[in-house]
Amino acid sequence: MKKFWLLALLAVTCGSLLAADRSDSRMLVTVEIPRLRVSEYHRPYVAFWIQDQKRQVAANLAVWYQINGPEEKFGNKWLPDLRQWWRRSGRGLDMPVDGISGATRPAGRHTIAVSDLKLDDLPPGKYTLMVEAAREVGGRELLSIDFTWPVTSPTTLEASGESELGDLTLTLRP
């Protein structure tokens, strides 16, 4: 019984810390993974990154892929299907990367609170948020949102996908 209460307390505490992280973050990325009605459904691999005006990766934000399976590197086989991310950054990384890698997500809305440590390294300028999704036995989609960093007032920017991704929202705070 003590273990149950300890776990419950831990869950509430962690949930509160995550909520605080999101409310304090200067950059939030919300993406919708649509529910597709197909005969063979696999959760999409999704990569999030920021690129500068020269199309160079300024920061990798997250990569969601299959991180468990019969082999330790099972999910790495399909990472090159995230073509743009793979060519610009992915093939040079040794996955999993602490603070970036995560498991695939189910259909629904998901929010990433970008660490201020990643944002502190961004010099002032124009950037593009890139979000790419690829699904085994499915399609591929790439969305982008242009923004200027740093921001002087709260800003919300949006883009919409057509197949593998739904709505994408970038919320920036000074």
Summary of the structure (lengths in Angstrom):
residues: 174
radius of gyration: 17.1
end to end distance: 45.5
largest distance: 57.5
contacts: 493
relative contact order: 0.23
helix: 26%
strand: 37%
